[in-house]
Amino acid sequence: MEIMKSIIDALLDFVLKLLPLSPFDEIISSLEDMPFLGYLNWFIPIGTFIKIGAIWLASITLFYMYSIILRWVKAIE
């Protein structure tokens, strides 16, 4: 079991190294230098917006996947 895990880890590591670097790393790291960002986040809770958006996106994705599966088995039209 341990050998299989190490093989999968090596394969995933190889695949991730093939991907290009994120263009947003520079932008995100520059946000740390803004001292007023904490005060702005108190009025506009960006983190909460991102969490709500992620939950909404997961729900919509699950709904569409579920409806596709039901169409395959001819449970709905």
C-alpha positions as CSV (number, residue, x, y, z in Angstrom):
1,M,0.0,0.0,0.0
2,E,2.9,2.3,0.8
3,I,4.5,1.7,-2.5
4,M,1.3,2.6,-4.4
5,K,1.0,5.8,-2.4
6,S,4.6,6.8,-3.3
7,I,4.0,6.0,-7.0
8,I,0.8,8.1,-7.0
9,D,2.7,11.0,-5.2
10,A,5.5,10.8,-7.7
11,L,3.1,10.9,-10.6
12,L,1.1,13.8,-9.3
13,D,4.3,15.7,-8.5
14,F,5.4,15.1,-12.1
15,V,2.1,16.3,-13.5
16,L,2.1,19.4,-11.3
17,K,5.6,20.3,-12.4
18,L,4.4,20.3,-16.0
19,L,1.9,23.0,-15.3
20,P,2.9,26.7,-15.8
21,L,3.3,29.0,-12.8
22,S,0.3,31.0,-11.7
23,P,0.1,34.5,-13.1
24,F,-1.7,35.6,-9.9
25,D,1.2,34.9,-7.5
26,E,2.8,38.3,-8.0
27,I,-0.6,40.1,-7.5
28,I,-1.5,38.1,-4.4
29,S,1.9,38.6,-2.8
30,S,1.7,42.4,-3.4
31,L,-1.6,42.6,-1.5
32,E,0.3,41.8,1.7
33,D,2.0,45.2,1.6
34,M,-1.3,47.2,1.8
35,P,-1.9,48.2,5.5
36,F,-5.5,49.4,4.9
37,L,-6.6,46.0,3.5
38,G,-7.7,44.8,6.9
39,Y,-10.0,47.9,7.4
40,L,-11.4,47.5,3.9
41,N,-12.1,43.8,4.6
42,W,-14.1,44.8,7.7
43,F,-16.5,46.8,5.6
44,I,-16.5,44.4,2.5
45,P,-15.9,40.9,3.7
46,I,-14.1,39.5,0.7
47,G,-13.3,36.2,2.4
48,T,-16.9,35.5,3.2
49,F,-17.9,36.4,-0.4
50,I,-15.3,33.8,-1.7
51,K,-16.6,31.1,0.7
52,I,-20.3,31.8,-0.3
53,G,-19.3,31.7,-4.0
54,A,-17.4,28.5,-3.6
55,I,-20.3,26.8,-1.9
56,W,-22.7,28.1,-4.5
57,L,-20.5,26.8,-7.3
58,A,-20.2,23.4,-5.7
59,S,-23.9,23.2,-5.3
60,I,-24.6,24.1,-8.9
61,T,-22.0,21.7,-10.1
62,L,-23.5,18.9,-8.0
63,F,-26.9,19.7,-9.3
64,Y,-25.8,19.5,-12.9
65,M,-23.8,16.3,-12.4
66,Y,-26.8,14.7,-10.6
67,S,-29.2,15.7,-13.5
68,I,-26.8,14.4,-16.1
69,I,-26.6,11.0,-14.3
70,L,-30.4,10.9,-14.0
71,R,-30.7,11.6,-17.7
72,W,-28.3,8.8,-18.5
73,V,-30.4,6.3,-16.5
74,K,-33.5,7.8,-18.0
75,A,-35.0,8.7,-14.7
76,I,-35.8,12.3,-15.9
77,E,-36.2,13.9,-19.3
